[in-house]
Amino acid sequence: MKKFILFALCSILALAFSASAQDAERYSSSRLDNLVNQLKRQTVDLADRTSEDLRQGNSRRADIEAAFLAQQLDASAGFFQDFIRDGRRASELRDGASILSDLARRAPGNAAWRDVQTTISDINRELGAGGGNNGGNNSGNNGGGQSSGRAFWRGTVDKEVHLVIQNRNIETRTIDGAPYDNSTFSFTSTLPTKRVTVEAIKKSGRGSVRVIEQPSRDNDYTAVIQILDNDGGAKEYQLEIIWR
């Protein structure tokens, strides 16, 4: 009888431990809830605005693409809200936030879209997507303390462009060739105000890409990436920028 009672107690404890371990994989954060609700409001407004722009008359292909993308982002933001409400695991939430980032990287570079991109970057940071954390409350991870992360840049290069990266901003400077005002970018976390090593990975484009200045105290923790395109004519580039 004692053996039976002991076995039953062990079974109950094992089940309780298993449940708590599963709960530990879940993510709960009021800040994340607020960010996701904010994102949904932004995408609803963006989808309405871009649709209204199309109704005004003849539109360029870029305007049509923007309207379609806004609808995609709005639907995806709603689906991500369901992920949060369903209590999905932290790893699943990070995957969902990464997919939102991929969509946002295709956005045109204007203020309305940048608000959405900033909120998505904040969601990724809250989930620890840039720093490799495994969930939990990451509200203590400020921009100066997170040592690793990523940024994504997309734009057109004629001959030579420098990307000047600081905090959560990428300034596109045309050094040689025709300037193009169509660059977009997004961050998973802020480039920290401490020494890290920055690497640039060319996802598309035909020329060369290299980091010509690493962040340090002397340059106020700014990274500079050079894009060289000497093949004649302009070409679109997509870069993934990693620091660790």
Secondary structure as GFF3:
##gff-version 3
##sequence-region A 1 244
A	DSSP	alpha_helix	2	24	.	.	.	ID=ss1
A	DSSP	alpha_helix	30	55	.	.	.	ID=ss2
A	DSSP	alpha_helix	61	85	.	.	.	ID=ss3
A	DSSP	alpha_helix	90	104	.	.	.	ID=ss4
A	DSSP	alpha_helix	111	126	.	.	.	ID=ss5
A	DSSP	beta_strand	149	157	.	.	.	ID=ss6
A	DSSP	beta_strand	160	166	.	.	.	ID=ss7
A	DSSP	beta_strand	169	176	.	.	.	ID=ss8
A	DSSP	beta_strand	184	187	.	.	.	ID=ss9
A	DSSP	beta_strand	198	204	.	.	.	ID=ss10
A	DSSP	beta_strand	208	213	.	.	.	ID=ss11
A	DSSP	three_ten_helix	217	219	.	.	.	ID=ss12
A	DSSP	beta_strand	223	228	.	.	.	ID=ss13
A	DSSP	beta_strand	235	243	.	.	.	ID=ss14
###
